[in-house]
Amino acid sequence: MGRLNRVGRTPPAASRGGVRQLLLFLAAGMLVLSACGGSAETATEPEPTISTGAPADTDCLTPAPATFVRPFDVDPEDYPFQSCAFETDAGRIHYFDEGPRDASETILMVHGNPTWSYLYRNIATAMIEDGHRVVALDHLGMGMSDVPPTAEFDYRPRSHADNLEDLVVALDLQNVTLVVQDWGGPIGLGMATRQPERISHLLIMNTWAWSIDPDDPGAYHELVDWTEQDIRFLGSTPTAFCDLALVGQSELTAAEADPSRGALYERVLAAYLAPAIDPVTGDYRTSETCAPMLIFAESIGEDDAFQGEVEARMENLHGTPYSLLFGLSDQLFGALRCDTDADQPCPAGTTCTCQDDLLPARIDRDCDNRAAGEFRICARPDGSIIDPYADRFEDILGSESLVSREVVRDADHMVQEWAPERVIQALRDLLAHQEAE
């Protein structure tokens, strides 16, 4: 288990040099994308957010001394939540617990890689305003949580799922509406399948929860190919995930939040980059503290047994009302991409074609773009597409308890950033379904 404490808000100031160095890596990341057909744009340097500090609160469920402070701060206009910490054997997990403790529903939001609870800020705010209790955590090594050395914590999804389960039990969460995306899927559903009596609803977005054979991936070939390329490229440079993947994704996300690249863009970019700045020195983090993100990428293939175990326990959630919301332009978890390396690139009866709005956001969304050929999709004769991950979840969980299945065609991987209003509405519809029964 562990102890819970409200944390203070007195972070060391991030140096301007640390942020500038990250943005140089950001430019490098965008050049890599440009080589694949994207466009390199110069990011506006975000101002570091410096907190003046505030007394630690003791409003968490188990008040404890304020031994943990935020390693960095974010604009309270965007992230207005008070911070709590859950102490594990390896380090302290940061989370927030907002809304009435006696609410009929608790919404538990679980993030993936390379993000943190900030990803859910817009959805959480709306749900709290609706009167729900909302809990969202940062996995160890991510966001505002501690970053223990790899000798003390392996950063594998099984261990993250164990931590999440310990937190849920420590808070004694009941009537939980679980919201998952990316690695939040295997981790959150890993917990839920061991604690099914606590789960009342599921909202599943752009993720998976089953074993994938790398030698015969079928419809999941893009995830396997990406993982192999990712490890081959990023694994050779210990800080590469921080250098390129984190900053590239952060810039893309910030630009979606504020296409004008104004003040909101700078705030969002700074919030996603902040975990990559050492809280003590203000310098760019080392390979050891970049390891959590790289290990997540490695675990897609290396921890396939864990995903298989989660799949085997999914029957424990049969009958639980659930909804599916998938962004289809996501290269990994969206529309089925043509397998250009296979003898038959698409399933029988479908055609390999290009549709502008289903191209990943990191390239120019124009089928005349030279990079578009890599991201063609398999379409049926009527123009409809195949959504293999949503299909599989419906097969596993059954159609009887499916409340809604929706897509956002032009939404990329982080649906929470691309279409927060759709996530909010999906949650409201899911919860309203129970009330109508």
Beta strands, then each sheet from edge to edge (+ up, - down):
strand 1: 4-6
strand 2: 84-87
strand 3: 92-98
strand 4: 106-110
strand 5: 133-137
strand 6: 176-181
strand 7: 199-205
strand 8: 322-327
strand 9: 351-353
strand 10: 377-379
strand 11: 402-408
sheet 1: 1+ 2- 3+ 5- 4- 6- 7- 8- 11-
sheet 2: 9+ 10-
end
